[in-house]
Amino acid sequence: MPENTDYKASKSDNQAIAYKERLNSWAIARLLPNTQREIVARFRSRSDAEGYMRHLPQETPNAYYMVVFDCQRQEAVI
């Protein structure tokens, strides 16, 4: 079967990277002053993010964290 040569390698590489980035849409955000947030880690599932979030107060007890679905990242990739 002949190989499809319509697509350049760079385009398929970009598509693979974009797909990989969309897999990790769940994130843990550290809540900062002035309604800002800082993404601490990304996960494929919400349960993974919640499990990791249980560990965070041991490392930084005075910080506040929240599990978020980062849809802006997904829109930027598409």
N, CA, C and O atoms as a Tinker XYZ file with bonds, in Angstrom:
   312  protein
     1  N      0.847000   -1.172000    0.000000    73     2
     2  CA     0.000000    0.000000    0.000000    64     1     3
     3  C      0.892000    1.234000    0.000000    63     2     4     5
     4  O      1.808000    1.319000    0.818000    81     3
     5  N      0.656000    2.187000   -0.886000    73     3     6
     6  CA     1.510000    3.374000   -0.940000    64     5     7
     7  C      1.271000    4.278000    0.270000    63     6     8     9
     8  O      0.179000    4.328000    0.836000    81     7
     9  N      2.311000    4.972000    0.634000    73     7    10
    10  CA     2.247000    5.876000    1.771000    64     9    11
    11  C      1.600000    7.193000    1.358000    63    10    12    13
    12  O      1.824000    7.683000    0.252000    81    11
    13  N      0.819000    7.746000    2.230000    73    11    14
    14  CA     0.177000    9.020000    1.956000    64    13    15
    15  C      1.220000   10.129000    2.126000    63    14    16    17
    16  O      1.706000   10.358000    3.234000    81    15
    17  N      1.561000   10.807000    1.045000    73    15    18
    18  CA     2.595000   11.839000    1.088000    64    17    19
    19  C      2.008000   13.245000    1.034000    63    18    20    21
    20  O      2.743000   14.215000    0.852000    81    19
    21  N      0.677000   13.366000    1.190000    73    19    22
    22  CA     0.051000   14.686000    1.147000    64    21    23
    23  C      0.420000   15.542000    2.354000    63    22    24    25
    24  O      0.430000   16.770000    2.268000    81    23
    25  N      0.719000   14.906000    3.459000    73    23    26
    26  CA     1.028000   15.635000    4.683000    64    25    27
    27  C      2.529000   15.686000    4.898000    63    26    28    29
    28  O      3.235000   14.694000    4.721000    81    27
    29  N      2.993000   16.845000    5.277000    73    27    30
    30  CA     4.406000   16.985000    5.587000    64    29    31
    31  C      4.669000   16.440000    6.988000    63    30    32    33
    32  O      3.754000   16.380000    7.809000    81    31
    33  N      5.891000   16.047000    7.262000    73    31    34
    34  CA     6.241000   15.494000    8.564000    64    33    35
    35  C      6.027000   16.505000    9.676000    63    34    36    37
    36  O      5.589000   16.141000   10.767000    81    35
    37  N      6.329000   17.757000    9.416000    73    35    38
    38  CA     6.186000   18.771000   10.462000    64    37    39
    39  C      4.723000   18.946000   10.867000    63    38    40    41
    40  O      4.433000   19.175000   12.041000    81    39
    41  N      3.811000   18.842000    9.923000    73    39    42
    42  CA     2.396000   18.981000   10.254000    64    41    43
    43  C      1.935000   17.813000   11.116000    63    42    44    45
    44  O      1.202000   18.023000   12.082000    81    43
    45  N      2.339000   16.602000   10.796000    73    43    46
    46  CA     1.933000   15.461000   11.602000    64    45    47
    47  C      2.580000   15.513000   12.980000    63    46    48    49
    48  O      1.970000   15.093000   13.964000    81    47
    49  N      3.809000   16.024000   13.063000    73    47    50
    50  CA     4.448000   16.189000   14.364000    64    49    51
    51  C      3.669000   17.181000   15.212000    63    50    52    53
    52  O      3.458000   16.955000   16.404000    81    51
    53  N      3.242000   18.278000   14.600000    73    51    54
    54  CA     2.456000   19.275000   15.327000    64    53    55
    55  C      1.123000   18.714000   15.773000    63    54    56    57
    56  O      0.655000   19.022000   16.870000    81    55
    57  N      0.506000   17.897000   14.941000    73    55    58
    58  CA    -0.769000   17.289000   15.313000    64    57    59
    59  C     -0.586000   16.331000   16.477000    63    58    60    61
    60  O     -1.437000   16.268000   17.365000    81    59
    61  N      0.503000   15.589000   16.488000    73    59    62
    62  CA     0.758000   14.661000   17.586000    64    61    63
    63  C      0.990000   15.418000   18.882000    63    62    64    65
    64  O      0.504000   15.004000   19.935000    81    63
    65  N      1.716000   16.508000   18.822000    73    63    66
    66  CA     1.964000   17.311000   20.013000    64    65    67
    67  C      0.661000   17.931000   20.509000    63    66    68    69
    68  O      0.396000   17.941000   21.711000    81    67
    69  N     -0.146000   18.444000   19.595000    73    67    70
    70  CA    -1.416000   19.046000   19.973000    64    69    71
    71  C     -2.316000   18.011000   20.646000    63    70    72    73
    72  O     -2.959000   18.316000   21.650000    81    71
    73  N     -2.367000   16.812000   20.115000    73    71    74
    74  CA    -3.188000   15.764000   20.711000    64    73    75
    75  C     -2.665000   15.409000   22.099000    63    74    76    77
    76  O     -3.451000   15.232000   23.030000    81    75
    77  N     -1.368000   15.306000   22.243000    73    75    78
    78  CA    -0.782000   14.969000   23.540000    64    77    79
    79  C     -1.079000   16.042000   24.578000    63    78    80    81
    80  O     -1.337000   15.727000   25.739000    81    79
    81  N     -1.044000   17.313000   24.167000    73    79    82
    82  CA    -1.360000   18.396000   25.093000    64    81    83
    83  C     -2.817000   18.361000   25.521000    63    82    84    85
    84  O     -3.134000   18.697000   26.662000    81    83
    85  N     -3.705000   17.961000   24.623000    73    83    86
    86  CA    -5.123000   17.903000   24.968000    64    85    87
    87  C     -5.438000   16.772000   25.930000    63    86    88    89
    88  O     -6.481000   16.796000   26.583000    81    87
    89  N     -4.569000   15.790000   26.033000    73    87    90
    90  CA    -4.817000   14.677000   26.950000    64    89    91
    91  C     -4.768000   15.115000   28.409000    63    90    92    93
    92  O     -5.463000   14.545000   29.250000    81    91
    93  N     -3.969000   16.101000   28.710000    73    91    94
    94  CA    -3.775000   16.538000   30.088000    64    93    95
    95  C     -4.557000   17.811000   30.366000    63    94    96    97
    96  O     -3.971000   18.865000   30.615000    81    95
    97  N     -5.873000   17.715000   30.324000    73    95    98
    98  CA    -6.706000   18.898000   30.491000    64    97    99
    99  C     -7.023000   19.203000   31.948000    63    98   100   101
   100  O     -7.349000   20.346000   32.270000    81    99
   101  N     -6.939000   18.226000   32.835000    73    99   102
   102  CA    -7.181000   18.468000   34.250000    64   101   103
   103  C     -5.905000   18.996000   34.874000    63   102   104   105
   104  O     -4.814000   18.493000   34.606000    81   103
   105  N     -6.048000   20.009000   35.704000    73   103   106
   106  CA    -4.871000   20.630000   36.309000    64   105   107
   107  C     -5.151000   20.995000   37.757000    63   106   108   109
   108  O     -6.299000   21.139000   38.176000    81   107
   109  N     -4.070000   21.140000   38.503000    73   107   110
   110  CA    -4.148000   21.676000   39.854000    64   109   111
   111  C     -3.596000   23.085000   39.793000    63   110   112   113
   112  O     -2.470000   23.312000   39.350000    81   111
   113  N     -4.401000   24.020000   40.243000    73   111   114
   114  CA    -4.004000   25.426000   40.230000    64   113   115
   115  C     -3.795000   25.900000   41.659000    63   114   116   117
   116  O     -4.606000   25.633000   42.546000    81   115
   117  N     -2.706000   26.600000   41.861000    73   115   118
   118  CA    -2.463000   27.246000   43.149000    64   117   119
   119  C     -3.096000   28.622000   43.077000    63   118   120   121
   120  O     -2.820000   29.399000   42.163000    81   119
   121  N     -3.949000   28.917000   44.049000    73   119   122
   122  CA    -4.657000   30.188000   44.060000    64   121   123
   123  C     -3.755000   31.264000   44.646000    63   122   124   125
   124  O     -3.237000   31.124000   45.753000    81   123
   125  N     -3.577000   32.337000   43.890000    73   123   126
   126  CA    -2.708000   33.448000   44.268000    64   125   127
   127  C     -3.549000   34.692000   44.540000    63   126   128   129
   128  O     -4.730000   34.732000   44.195000    81   127
   129  N     -2.945000   35.708000   45.158000    73   127   130
   130  CA    -3.695000   36.955000   45.382000    64   129   131
   131  C     -4.138000   37.586000   44.059000    63   130   132   133
   132  O     -3.610000   37.263000   42.995000    81   131
   133  N     -5.105000   38.480000   44.147000    73   131   134
   134  CA    -5.640000   39.202000   42.987000    64   133   135
   135  C     -6.282000   38.271000   41.967000    63   134   136   137
   136  O     -6.163000   38.502000   40.764000    81   135
   137  N     -6.946000   37.247000   42.418000    73   135   138
   138  CA    -7.673000   36.270000   41.588000    64   137   139
   139  C     -6.817000   35.677000   40.473000    63   138   140   141
   140  O     -7.322000   35.402000   39.385000    81   139
   141  N     -5.555000   35.481000   40.728000    73   139   142
   142  CA    -4.677000   34.829000   39.761000    64   141   143
   143  C     -4.487000   33.379000   40.173000    63   142   144   145
   144  O     -4.758000   32.996000   41.311000    81   143
   145  N     -4.017000   32.585000   39.223000    73   143   146
   146  CA    -3.739000   31.183000   39.523000    64   145   147
   147  C     -2.472000   30.754000   38.799000    63   146   148   149
   148  O     -2.094000   31.310000   37.768000    81   147
   149  N     -1.838000   29.759000   39.372000    73   147   150
   150  CA    -0.620000   29.197000   38.800000    64   149   151
   151  C     -0.817000   27.688000   38.677000    63   150   152   153
   152  O     -1.111000   27.017000   39.667000    81   151
   153  N     -0.656000   27.157000   37.477000    73   151   154
   154  CA    -0.819000   25.726000   37.268000    64   153   155
   155  C      0.385000   25.012000   37.872000    63   154   156   157
   156  O      1.531000   25.307000   37.534000    81   155
   157  N      0.109000   24.075000   38.766000    73   155   158
   158  CA     1.156000   23.330000   39.456000    64   157   159
   159  C      1.458000   22.027000   38.727000    63   158   160   161
   160  O      2.622000   21.659000   38.568000    81   159
   161  N      0.412000   21.324000   38.282000    73   159   162
   162  CA     0.590000   20.036000   37.608000    64   161   163
   163  C     -0.615000   19.771000   36.721000    63   162   164   165
   164  O     -1.693000   20.324000   36.936000    81   163
   165  N     -0.419000   18.918000   35.720000    73   163   166
   166  CA    -1.493000   18.541000   34.793000    64   165   167
   167  C     -1.691000   17.025000   34.826000    63   166   168   169
   168  O     -0.754000   16.260000   35.053000    81   167
   169  N     -2.950000   16.615000   34.592000    73   167   170
   170  CA    -3.303000   15.204000   34.661000    64   169   171
   171  C     -4.302000   14.854000   33.570000    63   170   172   173
   172  O     -4.981000   15.726000   33.027000    81   171
   173  N     -4.382000   13.581000   33.263000    73   171   174
   174  CA    -5.346000   13.111000   32.262000    64   173   175
   175  C     -6.737000   12.952000   32.845000    63   174   176   177
   176  O     -7.727000   13.119000   32.133000    81   175
   177  N     -6.829000   12.632000   34.125000    73   175   178
   178  CA    -8.148000   12.419000   34.725000    64   177   179
   179  C     -8.304000   13.275000   35.979000    63   178   180   181
   180  O     -7.329000   13.653000   36.628000    81   179
   181  N     -9.550000   13.561000   36.291000    73   179   182
   182  CA    -9.842000   14.356000   37.478000    64   181   183
   183  C     -9.467000   13.604000   38.742000    63   182   184   185
   184  O     -8.970000   14.205000   39.695000    81   183
   185  N     -9.696000   12.303000   38.765000    73   183   186
   186  CA    -9.377000   11.537000   39.968000    64   185   187
   187  C     -7.872000   11.537000   40.251000    63   186   188   189
   188  O     -7.462000   11.556000   41.412000    81   187
   189  N     -7.054000   11.516000   39.208000    73   187   190
   190  CA    -5.606000   11.617000   39.407000    64   189   191
   191  C     -5.239000   12.972000   40.015000    63   190   192   193
   192  O     -4.410000   13.051000   40.921000    81   191
   193  N     -5.860000   14.024000   39.511000    73   191   194
   194  CA    -5.586000   15.366000   40.029000    64   193   195
   195  C     -6.027000   15.495000   41.483000    63   194   196   197
   196  O     -5.314000   16.080000   42.299000    81   195
   197  N     -7.191000   14.955000   41.810000    73   195   198
   198  CA    -7.672000   15.028000   43.187000    64   197   199
   199  C     -6.781000   14.219000   44.128000    63   198   200   201
   200  O     -6.537000   14.630000   45.263000    81   199
   201  N     -6.304000   13.084000   43.664000    73   199   202
   202  CA    -5.402000   12.281000   44.475000    64   201   203
   203  C     -4.099000   13.004000   44.768000    63   202   204   205
   204  O     -3.596000   12.954000   45.890000    81   203
   205  N     -3.556000   13.672000   43.772000    73   203   206
   206  CA    -2.316000   14.409000   43.976000    64   205   207
   207  C     -2.551000   15.637000   44.855000    63   206   208   209
   208  O     -1.675000   16.034000   45.623000    81   207
   209  N     -3.725000   16.227000   44.739000    73   207   210
   210  CA    -4.030000   17.413000   45.527000    64   209   211
   211  C     -4.078000   17.092000   47.025000    63   210   212   213
   212  O     -3.813000   17.964000   47.851000    81   211
   213  N     -4.412000   15.860000   47.376000    73   211   214
   214  CA    -4.405000   15.463000   48.789000    64   213   215
   215  C     -2.995000   15.479000   49.367000    63   214   216   217
   216  O     -2.817000   15.622000   50.577000    81   215
   217  N     -2.011000   15.333000   48.517000    73   215   218
   218  CA    -0.610000   15.315000   48.939000    64   217   219
   219  C     -0.033000   16.728000   49.117000    63   218   220   221
   220  O      0.883000   16.915000   49.917000    81   219
   221  N     -0.541000   17.696000   48.404000    73   219   222
   222  CA     0.038000   19.039000   48.385000    64   221   223
   223  C      0.050000   19.770000   49.729000    63   222   224   225
   224  O      1.033000   20.455000   50.011000    81   223
   225  N     -0.978000   19.668000   50.575000    73   223   226
   226  CA    -0.922000   20.386000   51.861000    64   225   227
   227  C      0.237000   19.947000   52.759000    63   226   228   229
   228  O      0.650000   20.700000   53.641000    81   227
   229  N      0.757000   18.760000   52.550000    73   227   230
   230  CA     1.915000   18.313000   53.319000    64   229   231
   231  C      3.165000   19.090000   52.922000    63   230   232   233
   232  O      4.031000   19.336000   53.761000    81   231
   233  N      3.266000   19.474000   51.663000    73   231   234
   234  CA     4.435000   20.198000   51.182000    64   233   235
   235  C      4.351000   21.695000   51.470000    63   234   236   237
   236  O      5.325000   22.297000   51.921000    81   235
   237  N      3.198000   22.291000   51.213000    73   235   238
   238  CA     3.007000   23.726000   51.458000    64   237   239
   239  C      1.670000   23.918000   52.173000    63   238   240   241
   240  O      0.640000   24.108000   51.527000    81   239
   241  N      1.687000   23.869000   53.497000    73   239   242
   242  CA     0.419000   23.900000   54.240000    64   241   243
   243  C     -0.342000   25.223000   54.166000    63   242   244   245
   244  O     -1.551000   25.232000   54.401000    81   243
   245  N      0.309000   26.323000   53.854000    73   243   246
   246  CA    -0.372000   27.623000   53.843000    64   245   247
   247  C     -0.892000   28.019000   52.466000    63   246   248   249
   248  O     -1.423000   29.118000   52.310000    81   247
   249  N     -0.756000   27.165000   51.480000    73   247   250
   250  CA    -1.211000   27.480000   50.129000    64   249   251
   251  C     -2.595000   26.875000   49.887000    63   250   252   253
   252  O     -2.982000   25.900000   50.531000    81   251
   253  N     -3.324000   27.467000   48.956000    73   251   254
   254  CA    -4.646000   26.974000   48.585000    64   253   255
   255  C     -4.598000   26.470000   47.150000    63   254   256   257
   256  O     -4.036000   27.120000   46.269000    81   255
   257  N     -5.197000   25.296000   46.925000    73   255   258
   258  CA    -5.183000   24.656000   45.613000    64   257   259
   259  C     -6.600000   24.339000   45.178000    63   258   260   261
   260  O     -7.516000   24.245000   45.995000    81   259
   261  N     -6.761000   24.175000   43.863000    73   259   262
   262  CA    -8.065000   23.846000   43.294000    64   261   263
   263  C     -7.855000   22.988000   42.044000    63   262   264   265
   264  O     -6.939000   23.234000   41.259000    81   263
   265  N     -8.705000   21.987000   41.871000    73   263   266
   266  CA    -8.677000   21.186000   40.649000    64   265   267
   267  C     -9.497000   21.926000   39.603000    63   266   268   269
   268  O    -10.637000   22.315000   39.857000    81   267
   269  N     -8.908000   22.121000   38.416000    73   267   270
   270  CA    -9.588000   22.859000   37.344000    64   269   271
   271  C     -9.502000   22.069000   36.040000    63   270   272   273
   272  O     -8.579000   21.282000   35.826000    81   271
   273  N    -10.480000   22.301000   35.187000    73   271   274
   274  CA   -10.441000   21.776000   33.827000    64   273   275
   275  C     -9.972000   22.916000   32.949000    63   274   276   277
   276  O    -10.662000   23.927000   32.822000    81   275
   277  N     -8.815000   22.768000   32.347000    73   275   278
   278  CA    -8.181000   23.857000   31.614000    64   277   279
   279  C     -8.632000   23.837000   30.154000    63   278   280   281
   280  O     -7.920000   23.336000   29.284000    81   279
   281  N     -9.823000   24.386000   29.894000    73   279   282
   282  CA   -10.355000   24.389000   28.523000    64   281   283
   283  C     -9.688000   25.452000   27.655000    63   282   284   285
   284  O     -9.682000   25.310000   26.433000    81   283
   285  N     -9.123000   26.515000   28.241000    73   283   286
   286  CA    -8.446000   27.532000   27.449000    64   285   287
   287  C     -7.238000   26.947000   26.754000    63   286   288   289
   288  O     -6.958000   27.289000   25.606000    81   287
   289  N     -6.536000   26.094000   27.415000    73   287   290
   290  CA    -5.373000   25.440000   26.807000    64   289   291
   291  C     -5.824000   24.616000   25.613000    63   290   292   293
   292  O     -5.164000   24.614000   24.574000    81   291
   293  N     -6.939000   23.920000   25.754000    73   291   294
   294  CA    -7.431000   23.084000   24.664000    64   293   295
   295  C     -7.829000   23.944000   23.464000    63   294   296   297
   296  O     -7.540000   23.574000   22.326000    81   295
   297  N     -8.483000   25.077000   23.692000    73   295   298
   298  CA    -8.895000   25.941000   22.591000    64   297   299
   299  C     -7.700000   26.544000   21.882000    63   298   300   301
   300  O     -7.743000   26.754000   20.670000    81   299
   301  N     -6.637000   26.826000   22.615000    73   299   302
   302  CA    -5.457000   27.430000   22.007000    64   301   303
   303  C     -4.757000   26.448000   21.071000    63   302   304   305
   304  O     -4.118000   26.863000   20.105000    81   303
   305  N     -4.871000   25.163000   21.348000    73   303   306
   306  CA    -4.200000   24.147000   20.543000    64   305   307
   307  C     -4.931000   23.925000   19.233000    63   306   308   309
   308  O     -4.294000   23.704000   18.202000    81   307
   309  N     -6.241000   23.979000   19.252000    73   307   310
   310  CA    -7.043000   23.661000   18.055000    64   309   311
   311  C     -6.923000   24.692000   17.003000    63   310   312
   312  O     -7.535000   24.566000   15.943000    81   311
